[in-house]
Amino acid sequence: MTEKWKDHPFFRKNLIPWYDSTKVCWFLVVVMLGIFFFALAGIAPALEMAPDCLWVPLILSVMSFFLTIKILLRIKRRRDESSR
């Protein structure tokens, strides 16, 4: 009886697209951390040479940090769901 329910569409495992897989998410975390540190390194030269353009590295650092946190939370949530 349980074999019959195994193939039922409501009990199948959810499919994750390739661009949302765990490996791709970890790759994005590494890339976003690189962009974050690049933006932090750009704050000091922007203060010296062009203070009116300081918003570029600031926005870049905030956005990359925000995306890193969001992706890490997604990985954590997926890991918690799979361990149940």
Gaussian input, Z-matrix of N, CA and C with variables (Angstrom, degrees):
# hf/3-21g

backbone

0 1
 N
 C     1     B1
 C     2     B2     1     A1
 N     3     B3     2     A2     1     D1
 C     4     B4     3     A3     2     D2
 C     5     B5     4     A4     3     D3
 N     6     B6     5     A5     4     D4
 C     7     B7     6     A6     5     D5
 C     8     B8     7     A7     6     D6
 N     9     B9     8     A8     7     D7
 C    10    B10     9     A9     8     D8
 C    11    B11    10    A10     9     D9
 N    12    B12    11    A11    10    D10
 C    13    B13    12    A12    11    D11
 C    14    B14    13    A13    12    D12
 N    15    B15    14    A14    13    D13
 C    16    B16    15    A15    14    D14
 C    17    B17    16    A16    15    D15
 N    18    B18    17    A17    16    D16
 C    19    B19    18    A18    17    D17
 C    20    B20    19    A19    18    D18
 N    21    B21    20    A20    19    D19
 C    22    B22    21    A21    20    D20
 C    23    B23    22    A22    21    D21
 N    24    B24    23    A23    22    D22
 C    25    B25    24    A24    23    D23
 C    26    B26    25    A25    24    D24
 N    27    B27    26    A26    25    D25
 C    28    B28    27    A27    26    D26
 C    29    B29    28    A28    27    D27
 N    30    B30    29    A29    28    D28
 C    31    B31    30    A30    29    D29
 C    32    B32    31    A31    30    D30
 N    33    B33    32    A32    31    D31
 C    34    B34    33    A33    32    D32
 C    35    B35    34    A34    33    D33
 N    36    B36    35    A35    34    D34
 C    37    B37    36    A36    35    D35
 C    38    B38    37    A37    36    D36
 N    39    B39    38    A38    37    D37
 C    40    B40    39    A39    38    D38
 C    41    B41    40    A40    39    D39
 N    42    B42    41    A41    40    D40
 C    43    B43    42    A42    41    D41
 C    44    B44    43    A43    42    D42
 N    45    B45    44    A44    43    D43
 C    46    B46    45    A45    44    D44
 C    47    B47    46    A46    45    D45
 N    48    B48    47    A47    46    D46
 C    49    B49    48    A48    47    D47
 C    50    B50    49    A49    48    D48
 N    51    B51    50    A50    49    D49
 C    52    B52    51    A51    50    D50
 C    53    B53    52    A52    51    D51
 N    54    B54    53    A53    52    D52
 C    55    B55    54    A54    53    D53
 C    56    B56    55    A55    54    D54
 N    57    B57    56    A56    55    D55
 C    58    B58    57    A57    56    D56
 C    59    B59    58    A58    57    D57
 N    60    B60    59    A59    58    D58
 C    61    B61    60    A60    59    D59
 C    62    B62    61    A61    60    D60
 N    63    B63    62    A62    61    D61
 C    64    B64    63    A63    62    D62
 C    65    B65    64    A64    63    D63
 N    66    B66    65    A65    64    D64
 C    67    B67    66    A66    65    D65
 C    68    B68    67    A67    66    D66
 N    69    B69    68    A68    67    D67
 C    70    B70    69    A69    68    D68
 C    71    B71    70    A70    69    D69
 N    72    B72    71    A71    70    D70
 C    73    B73    72    A72    71    D71
 C    74    B74    73    A73    72    D72
 N    75    B75    74    A74    73    D73
 C    76    B76    75    A75    74    D74
 C    77    B77    76    A76    75    D75
 N    78    B78    77    A77    76    D76
 C    79    B79    78    A78    77    D77
 C    80    B80    79    A79    78    D78
 N    81    B81    80    A80    79    D79
 C    82    B82    81    A81    80    D80
 C    83    B83    82    A82    81    D81
 N    84    B84    83    A83    82    D82
 C    85    B85    84    A84    83    D83
 C    86    B86    85    A85    84    D84
 N    87    B87    86    A86    85    D85
 C    88    B88    87    A87    86    D86
 C    89    B89    88    A88    87    D87
 N    90    B90    89    A89    88    D88
 C    91    B91    90    A90    89    D89
 C    92    B92    91    A91    90    D90
 N    93    B93    92    A92    91    D91
 C    94    B94    93    A93    92    D92
 C    95    B95    94    A94    93    D93
 N    96    B96    95    A95    94    D94
 C    97    B97    96    A96    95    D95
 C    98    B98    97    A97    96    D96
 N    99    B99    98    A98    97    D97
 C   100   B100    99    A99    98    D98
 C   101   B101   100   A100    99    D99
 N   102   B102   101   A101   100   D100
 C   103   B103   102   A102   101   D101
 C   104   B104   103   A103   102   D102
 N   105   B105   104   A104   103   D103
 C   106   B106   105   A105   104   D104
 C   107   B107   106   A106   105   D105
 N   108   B108   107   A107   106   D106
 C   109   B109   108   A108   107   D107
 C   110   B110   109   A109   108   D108
 N   111   B111   110   A110   109   D109
 C   112   B112   111   A111   110   D110
 C   113   B113   112   A112   111   D111
 N   114   B114   113   A113   112   D112
 C   115   B115   114   A114   113   D113
 C   116   B116   115   A115   114   D114
 N   117   B117   116   A116   115   D115
 C   118   B118   117   A117   116   D116
 C   119   B119   118   A118   117   D117
 N   120   B120   119   A119   118   D118
 C   121   B121   120   A120   119   D119
 C   122   B122   121   A121   120   D120
 N   123   B123   122   A122   121   D121
 C   124   B124   123   A123   122   D122
 C   125   B125   124   A124   123   D123
 N   126   B126   125   A125   124   D124
 C   127   B127   126   A126   125   D125
 C   128   B128   127   A127   126   D126
 N   129   B129   128   A128   127   D127
 C   130   B130   129   A129   128   D128
 C   131   B131   130   A130   129   D129
 N   132   B132   131   A131   130   D130
 C   133   B133   132   A132   131   D131
 C   134   B134   133   A133   132   D132
 N   135   B135   134   A134   133   D133
 C   136   B136   135   A135   134   D134
 C   137   B137   136   A136   135   D135
 N   138   B138   137   A137   136   D136
 C   139   B139   138   A138   137   D137
 C   140   B140   139   A139   138   D138
 N   141   B141   140   A140   139   D139
 C   142   B142   141   A141   140   D140
 C   143   B143   142   A142   141   D141
 N   144   B144   143   A143   142   D142
 C   145   B145   144   A144   143   D143
 C   146   B146   145   A145   144   D144
 N   147   B147   146   A146   145   D145
 C   148   B148   147   A147   146   D146
 C   149   B149   148   A148   147   D147
 N   150   B150   149   A149   148   D148
 C   151   B151   150   A150   149   D149
 C   152   B152   151   A151   150   D150
 N   153   B153   152   A152   151   D151
 C   154   B154   153   A153   152   D152
 C   155   B155   154   A154   153   D153
 N   156   B156   155   A155   154   D154
 C   157   B157   156   A156   155   D155
 C   158   B158   157   A157   156   D156
 N   159   B159   158   A158   157   D157
 C   160   B160   159   A159   158   D158
 C   161   B161   160   A160   159   D159
 N   162   B162   161   A161   160   D160
 C   163   B163   162   A162   161   D161
 C   164   B164   163   A163   162   D162
 N   165   B165   164   A164   163   D163
 C   166   B166   165   A165   164   D164
 C   167   B167   166   A166   165   D165
 N   168   B168   167   A167   166   D166
 C   169   B169   168   A168   167   D167
 C   170   B170   169   A169   168   D168
 N   171   B171   170   A170   169   D169
 C   172   B172   171   A171   170   D170
 C   173   B173   172   A172   171   D171
 N   174   B174   173   A173   172   D172
 C   175   B175   174   A174   173   D173
 C   176   B176   175   A175   174   D174
 N   177   B177   176   A176   175   D175
 C   178   B178   177   A177   176   D176
 C   179   B179   178   A178   177   D177
 N   180   B180   179   A179   178   D178
 C   181   B181   180   A180   179   D179
 C   182   B182   181   A181   180   D180
 N   183   B183   182   A182   181   D181
 C   184   B184   183   A183   182   D182
 C   185   B185   184   A184   183   D183
 N   186   B186   185   A185   184   D184
 C   187   B187   186   A186   185   D185
 C   188   B188   187   A187   186   D186
 N   189   B189   188   A188   187   D187
 C   190   B190   189   A189   188   D188
 C   191   B191   190   A190   189   D189
 N   192   B192   191   A191   190   D190
 C   193   B193   192   A192   191   D191
 C   194   B194   193   A193   192   D192
 N   195   B195   194   A194   193   D193
 C   196   B196   195   A195   194   D194
 C   197   B197   196   A196   195   D195
 N   198   B198   197   A197   196   D196
 C   199   B199   198   A198   197   D197
 C   200   B200   199   A199   198   D198
 N   201   B201   200   A200   199   D199
 C   202   B202   201   A201   200   D200
 C   203   B203   202   A202   201   D201
 N   204   B204   203   A203   202   D202
 C   205   B205   204   A204   203   D203
 C   206   B206   205   A205   204   D204
 N   207   B207   206   A206   205   D205
 C   208   B208   207   A207   206   D206
 C   209   B209   208   A208   207   D207
 N   210   B210   209   A209   208   D208
 C   211   B211   210   A210   209   D209
 C   212   B212   211   A211   210   D210
 N   213   B213   212   A212   211   D211
 C   214   B214   213   A213   212   D212
 C   215   B215   214   A214   213   D213
 N   216   B216   215   A215   214   D214
 C   217   B217   216   A216   215   D215
 C   218   B218   217   A217   216   D216
 N   219   B219   218   A218   217   D217
 C   220   B220   219   A219   218   D218
 C   221   B221   220   A220   219   D219
 N   222   B222   221   A221   220   D220
 C   223   B223   222   A222   221   D221
 C   224   B224   223   A223   222   D222
 N   225   B225   224   A224   223   D223
 C   226   B226   225   A225   224   D224
 C   227   B227   226   A226   225   D225
 N   228   B228   227   A227   226   D226
 C   229   B229   228   A228   227   D227
 C   230   B230   229   A229   228   D228
 N   231   B231   230   A230   229   D229
 C   232   B232   231   A231   230   D230
 C   233   B233   232   A232   231   D231
 N   234   B234   233   A233   232   D232
 C   235   B235   234   A234   233   D233
 C   236   B236   235   A235   234   D234
 N   237   B237   236   A236   235   D235
 C   238   B238   237   A237   236   D236
 C   239   B239   238   A238   237   D237
 N   240   B240   239   A239   238   D238
 C   241   B241   240   A240   239   D239
 C   242   B242   241   A241   240   D240
 N   243   B243   242   A242   241   D241
 C   244   B244   243   A243   242   D242
 C   245   B245   244   A244   243   D243
 N   246   B246   245   A245   244   D244
 C   247   B247   246   A246   245   D245
 C   248   B248   247   A247   246   D246
 N   249   B249   248   A248   247   D247
 C   250   B250   249   A249   248   D248
 C   251   B251   250   A250   249   D249

   B1=1.4480
   B2=1.5400
   B3=1.3115
   B4=1.4684
   B5=1.5220
   B6=1.3226
   B7=1.4639
   B8=1.5230
   B9=1.3141
   B10=1.4631
   B11=1.5299
   B12=1.3155
   B13=1.4641
   B14=1.5182
   B15=1.2992
   B16=1.4586
   B17=1.5326
   B18=1.3087
   B19=1.4563
   B20=1.5187
   B21=1.3006
   B22=1.4522
   B23=1.5366
   B24=1.3405
   B25=1.4755
   B26=1.5267
   B27=1.3118
   B28=1.4550
   B29=1.5325
   B30=1.3056
   B31=1.4558
   B32=1.5254
   B33=1.2950
   B34=1.4582
   B35=1.5232
   B36=1.3026
   B37=1.4482
   B38=1.5299
   B39=1.3264
   B40=1.4670
   B41=1.5166
   B42=1.3178
   B43=1.4571
   B44=1.5225
   B45=1.3120
   B46=1.4617
   B47=1.5200
   B48=1.3397
   B49=1.4691
   B50=1.5304
   B51=1.3141
   B52=1.4708
   B53=1.5193
   B54=1.3354
   B55=1.4515
   B56=1.5250
   B57=1.3412
   B58=1.4605
   B59=1.5248
   B60=1.3268
   B61=1.4575
   B62=1.5279
   B63=1.3151
   B64=1.4592
   B65=1.5288
   B66=1.3222
   B67=1.4677
   B68=1.5282
   B69=1.3029
   B70=1.4693
   B71=1.5293
   B72=1.3265
   B73=1.4640
   B74=1.5285
   B75=1.3396
   B76=1.4612
   B77=1.5269
   B78=1.3198
   B79=1.4575
   B80=1.5335
   B81=1.3317
   B82=1.4658
   B83=1.5191
   B84=1.3327
   B85=1.4609
   B86=1.5231
   B87=1.3237
   B88=1.4703
   B89=1.5256
   B90=1.3186
   B91=1.4709
   B92=1.5300
   B93=1.3301
   B94=1.4606
   B95=1.5266
   B96=1.3351
   B97=1.4646
   B98=1.5248
   B99=1.3328
   B100=1.4626
   B101=1.5152
   B102=1.3225
   B103=1.4674
   B104=1.5252
   B105=1.3335
   B106=1.4630
   B107=1.5277
   B108=1.3304
   B109=1.4621
   B110=1.5314
   B111=1.3242
   B112=1.4626
   B113=1.5286
   B114=1.3260
   B115=1.4667
   B116=1.5216
   B117=1.3327
   B118=1.4669
   B119=1.5220
   B120=1.3281
   B121=1.4650
   B122=1.5262
   B123=1.3082
   B124=1.4580
   B125=1.5082
   B126=1.3268
   B127=1.4691
   B128=1.5285
   B129=1.3276
   B130=1.4718
   B131=1.5392
   B132=1.3341
   B133=1.4771
   B134=1.5260
   B135=1.3293
   B136=1.4667
   B137=1.5203
   B138=1.3237
   B139=1.4666
   B140=1.5266
   B141=1.3329
   B142=1.4660
   B143=1.5253
   B144=1.3342
   B145=1.4704
   B146=1.5227
   B147=1.3115
   B148=1.4619
   B149=1.5255
   B150=1.3326
   B151=1.4658
   B152=1.5320
   B153=1.3259
   B154=1.4604
   B155=1.5236
   B156=1.3278
   B157=1.4684
   B158=1.5268
   B159=1.3091
   B160=1.4584
   B161=1.5246
   B162=1.3209
   B163=1.4553
   B164=1.5265
   B165=1.3131
   B166=1.4678
   B167=1.5231
   B168=1.3558
   B169=1.4629
   B170=1.5308
   B171=1.3301
   B172=1.4628
   B173=1.5227
   B174=1.3085
   B175=1.4724
   B176=1.5213
   B177=1.3285
   B178=1.4579
   B179=1.5239
   B180=1.3097
   B181=1.4626
   B182=1.5246
   B183=1.3179
   B184=1.4677
   B185=1.5241
   B186=1.3303
   B187=1.4662
   B188=1.5286
   B189=1.3278
   B190=1.4612
   B191=1.5230
   B192=1.3381
   B193=1.4584
   B194=1.5225
   B195=1.3321
   B196=1.4618
   B197=1.5361
   B198=1.3311
   B199=1.4678
   B200=1.5286
   B201=1.3271
   B202=1.4571
   B203=1.5210
   B204=1.3222
   B205=1.4682
   B206=1.5226
   B207=1.3373
   B208=1.4659
   B209=1.5259
   B210=1.3186
   B211=1.4665
   B212=1.5249
   B213=1.3354
   B214=1.4666
   B215=1.5264
   B216=1.3248
   B217=1.4708
   B218=1.5318
   B219=1.3169
   B220=1.4629
   B221=1.5237
   B222=1.3372
   B223=1.4655
   B224=1.5253
   B225=1.3302
   B226=1.4693
   B227=1.5261
   B228=1.3362
   B229=1.4635
   B230=1.5311
   B231=1.3172
   B232=1.4580
   B233=1.5284
   B234=1.3500
   B235=1.4547
   B236=1.5297
   B237=1.3420
   B238=1.4691
   B239=1.5283
   B240=1.3333
   B241=1.4620
   B242=1.5252
   B243=1.3297
   B244=1.4511
   B245=1.5210
   B246=1.3393
   B247=1.4598
   B248=1.5247
   B249=1.3117
   B250=1.4782
   B251=1.4843
   A1=111.31
   A2=117.24
   A3=118.74
   A4=111.75
   A5=118.45
   A6=121.29
   A7=110.90
   A8=117.03
   A9=120.96
   A10=110.16
   A11=118.00
   A12=121.28
   A13=112.55
   A14=116.23
   A15=120.41
   A16=112.04
   A17=117.80
   A18=122.29
   A19=113.22
   A20=117.43
   A21=120.99
   A22=109.14
   A23=118.65
   A24=120.42
   A25=114.02
   A26=119.21
   A27=120.65
   A28=112.13
   A29=117.65
   A30=121.14
   A31=112.27
   A32=117.73
   A33=120.68
   A34=110.71
   A35=115.17
   A36=120.97
   A37=109.44
   A38=116.13
   A39=120.06
   A40=110.02
   A41=116.20
   A42=121.28
   A43=109.28
   A44=115.75
   A45=121.89
   A46=107.20
   A47=118.23
   A48=119.41
   A49=110.89
   A50=116.09
   A51=120.84
   A52=112.46
   A53=117.52
   A54=120.69
   A55=112.57
   A56=117.13
   A57=121.47
   A58=110.80
   A59=117.11
   A60=119.49
   A61=109.62
   A62=115.68
   A63=120.59
   A64=111.58
   A65=117.21
   A66=119.84
   A67=111.48
   A68=116.72
   A69=120.47
   A70=109.99
   A71=116.89
   A72=119.93
   A73=111.28
   A74=117.36
   A75=119.56
   A76=111.15
   A77=117.44
   A78=121.07
   A79=110.14
   A80=116.53
   A81=120.38
   A82=111.50
   A83=117.51
   A84=120.51
   A85=109.89
   A86=117.23
   A87=121.03
   A88=110.39
   A89=117.46
   A90=121.03
   A91=110.62
   A92=117.23
   A93=120.49
   A94=111.55
   A95=117.60
   A96=119.28
   A97=110.93
   A98=117.06
   A99=119.95
   A100=111.96
   A101=116.46
   A102=120.79
   A103=110.51
   A104=116.86
   A105=121.24
   A106=110.85
   A107=117.06
   A108=119.81
   A109=111.60
   A110=117.29
   A111=121.18
   A112=110.58
   A113=116.58
   A114=120.54
   A115=111.00
   A116=117.00
   A117=119.02
   A118=111.19
   A119=116.75
   A120=120.24
   A121=111.27
   A122=118.36
   A123=121.62
   A124=114.15
   A125=117.75
   A126=119.60
   A127=110.97
   A128=118.00
   A129=121.03
   A130=112.27
   A131=119.70
   A132=117.95
   A133=113.35
   A134=116.44
   A135=118.55
   A136=110.67
   A137=117.48
   A138=119.99
   A139=111.42
   A140=117.18
   A141=120.80
   A142=112.92
   A143=116.37
   A144=120.11
   A145=113.97
   A146=117.33
   A147=119.61
   A148=110.12
   A149=117.31
   A150=119.46
   A151=113.84
   A152=116.47
   A153=118.55
   A154=112.10
   A155=118.11
   A156=122.19
   A157=112.49
   A158=117.32
   A159=121.33
   A160=111.66
   A161=116.91
   A162=120.50
   A163=112.18
   A164=118.84
   A165=120.81
   A166=111.71
   A167=120.12
   A168=117.46
   A169=113.23
   A170=117.23
   A171=118.94
   A172=111.37
   A173=116.97
   A174=120.18
   A175=110.55
   A176=116.85
   A177=120.47
   A178=111.29
   A179=117.91
   A180=120.44
   A181=111.51
   A182=118.05
   A183=120.89
   A184=110.84
   A185=116.74
   A186=119.49
   A187=112.00
   A188=117.46
   A189=119.13
   A190=110.90
   A191=118.06
   A192=120.61
   A193=110.76
   A194=117.35
   A195=122.12
   A196=110.85
   A197=117.08
   A198=119.96
   A199=111.89
   A200=117.51
   A201=120.35
   A202=110.54
   A203=117.29
   A204=121.04
   A205=110.97
   A206=117.01
   A207=120.43
   A208=111.56
   A209=117.42
   A210=120.82
   A211=110.28
   A212=117.49
   A213=119.77
   A214=111.52
   A215=117.17
   A216=120.02
   A217=111.19
   A218=116.81
   A219=120.45
   A220=111.40
   A221=116.75
   A222=120.74
   A223=110.08
   A224=116.79
   A225=120.63
   A226=110.77
   A227=116.94
   A228=120.48
   A229=110.80
   A230=117.05
   A231=120.32
   A232=110.97
   A233=116.82
   A234=120.48
   A235=111.03
   A236=116.64
   A237=120.42
   A238=111.73
   A239=116.41
   A240=120.19
   A241=112.43
   A242=116.63
   A243=118.78
   A244=112.26
   A245=117.61
   A246=119.52
   A247=112.58
   A248=117.99
   A249=120.52
   A250=111.18
   D1=-37.39
   D2=-179.26
   D3=-70.73
   D4=-27.26
   D5=177.76
   D6=-63.96
   D7=-34.36
   D8=179.53
   D9=-66.12
   D10=-38.90
   D11=-178.73
   D12=-76.51
   D13=-19.53
   D14=-178.30
   D15=-63.03
   D16=-34.70
   D17=-178.35
   D18=-93.85
   D19=4.22
   D20=179.80
   D21=-69.15
   D22=135.82
   D23=-173.89
   D24=-62.88
   D25=-24.53
   D26=-178.58
   D27=-77.32
   D28=-15.05
   D29=-177.22
   D30=-109.22
   D31=11.26
   D32=178.13
   D33=-79.10
   D34=155.84
   D35=177.35
   D36=-71.23
   D37=141.82
   D38=178.50
   D39=-68.35
   D40=137.67
   D41=177.32
   D42=-87.64
   D43=136.65
   D44=178.53
   D45=-109.26
   D46=127.05
   D47=178.47
   D48=-64.69
   D49=158.14
   D50=-175.45
   D51=-59.69
   D52=-34.31
   D53=-176.88
   D54=-77.72
   D55=-4.05
   D56=176.99
   D57=-120.04
   D58=17.66
   D59=179.56
   D60=-74.97
   D61=165.57
   D62=-176.86
   D63=-65.60
   D64=-38.74
   D65=178.73
   D66=-63.06
   D67=-42.71
   D68=179.39
   D69=-67.15
   D70=-37.97
   D71=177.94
   D72=-63.30
   D73=-41.77
   D74=177.28
   D75=-65.74
   D76=-37.57
   D77=175.92
   D78=-61.31
   D79=-42.61
   D80=178.90
   D81=-64.72
   D82=-37.08
   D83=177.52
   D84=-61.09
   D85=-45.00
   D86=179.63
   D87=-63.17
   D88=-44.34
   D89=179.96
   D90=-64.72
   D91=-43.46
   D92=-179.34
   D93=-66.23
   D94=-36.04
   D95=175.74
   D96=-66.39
   D97=-37.02
   D98=175.21
   D99=-62.43
   D100=-43.43
   D101=178.02
   D102=-65.49
   D103=-38.71
   D104=178.88
   D105=-60.70
   D106=-48.36
   D107=-179.56
   D108=-69.14
   D109=-33.20
   D110=174.25
   D111=-62.01
   D112=-42.84
   D113=179.62
   D114=-68.20
   D115=-38.65
   D116=177.22
   D117=-63.70
   D118=-38.18
   D119=177.93
   D120=-68.08
   D121=-23.16
   D122=-179.63
   D123=-85.41
   D124=-8.44
   D125=-178.17
   D126=-70.21
   D127=-45.61
   D128=-178.41
   D129=-62.47
   D130=-48.52
   D131=176.57
   D132=-63.15
   D133=-32.66
   D134=178.71
   D135=-67.82
   D136=-35.27
   D137=177.18
   D138=-66.17
   D139=-37.87
   D140=-178.18
   D141=-76.39
   D142=-47.64
   D143=-170.66
   D144=-92.99
   D145=-40.98
   D146=-175.71
   D147=-144.35
   D148=80.59
   D149=-177.53
   D150=-62.54
   D151=-24.27
   D152=179.06
   D153=-74.00
   D154=-14.07
   D155=177.94
   D156=-103.65
   D157=18.15
   D158=-179.64
   D159=-65.69
   D160=-22.92
   D161=-177.76
   D162=-64.49
   D163=-26.41
   D164=-178.10
   D165=-65.46
   D166=-55.74
   D167=178.41
   D168=-67.58
   D169=-29.42
   D170=178.45
   D171=-65.62
   D172=-47.73
   D173=179.22
   D174=-65.58
   D175=-39.78
   D176=178.10
   D177=-61.79
   D178=-42.83
   D179=-179.93
   D180=-69.15
   D181=-41.01
   D182=179.78
   D183=-65.66
   D184=-44.34
   D185=-178.75
   D186=-67.06
   D187=-41.44
   D188=179.97
   D189=-68.71
   D190=-37.18
   D191=176.38
   D192=-64.64
   D193=-43.49
   D194=178.72
   D195=-60.85
   D196=-45.42
   D197=179.30
   D198=-65.90
   D199=-36.51
   D200=177.38
   D201=-62.12
   D202=-45.18
   D203=178.80
   D204=-63.26
   D205=-43.86
   D206=179.90
   D207=-61.70
   D208=-42.80
   D209=-178.91
   D210=-68.96
   D211=-39.63
   D212=177.36
   D213=-64.26
   D214=-37.47
   D215=176.06
   D216=-66.36
   D217=-36.95
   D218=176.94
   D219=-64.38
   D220=-42.19
   D221=177.79
   D222=-64.01
   D223=-42.86
   D224=-179.98
   D225=-63.77
   D226=-44.17
   D227=-179.93
   D228=-63.73
   D229=-40.40
   D230=178.82
   D231=-65.86
   D232=-39.89
   D233=178.25
   D234=-65.25
   D235=-39.71
   D236=178.65
   D237=-66.29
   D238=-39.27
   D239=178.71
   D240=-67.86
   D241=-35.30
   D242=-178.42
   D243=-78.11
   D244=-20.64
   D245=179.86
   D246=-83.48
   D247=-8.18
   D248=178.60
   D249=-76.10

